[in-house]
Amino acid sequence: MNDLISIGVAGFRIDGGKHMTPADIAAVLAKVNDLGSAIDPATGRPFHQPGRPYIFLEVIGADGEPVKPAEYVSLGNVTEFAYGRKLAGNSATPIRNWLTSKPSPAIPARRIGVCCQVIRP
């Protein structure tokens, strides 16, 4: 990850995050360099403003599963598949659901990445 930051990458998606404990992911992320540490050779300036890289974790939670997306929000944004399913519902106008639905109360809205799967008959 540090090699990628050194060439200008500013964020990472961690696929299958639920297969690692939050503590293990935190240990890996603790070793990741801050942004602003890499210099663009073309300009001589940092690629990005100082700060931490953007982290997005895929953590699929479902009823009855021991792993919950809310356990991972301290590490970065997490997927919220239930919200996408709730939006889709059986409505012919899913945008109406978008305007009236609320995300999972266990995950702050600013930490949610919504995943929607469109299934056509």
Stockholm file with secondary structure:
# STOCKHOLM 1.0

chainA/1-121         MNDLISIGVAGFRIDGGKHMTPADIAAVLAKVNDLGSAIDPATGRPFHQPGRPYIFLEVIGADGEPVKPAEYVSLGNVTEFAYGRKLAGNSATPIRNWLTSKPSPAIPARRIGVCCQVIRP
#=GR chainA/1-121 SS CHHHHHTTCCEEEETTGGGSCHHHHHHHHTTSCCBTCSBCTTTSSBSSCSBCCEEEECCCCCTTCSCCGGGGTTTSEEEEHHHHHHHHTTCSCHHHHHHHCCCCTTSCGGGEEECCCCCCC
#=GC SS_cons         CHHHHHTTCCEEEETTGGGSCHHHHHHHHTTSCCBTCSBCTTTSSBSSCSBCCEEEECCCCCTTCSCCGGGGTTTSEEEEHHHHHHHHTTCSCHHHHHHHCCCCTTSCGGGEEECCCCCCC
//
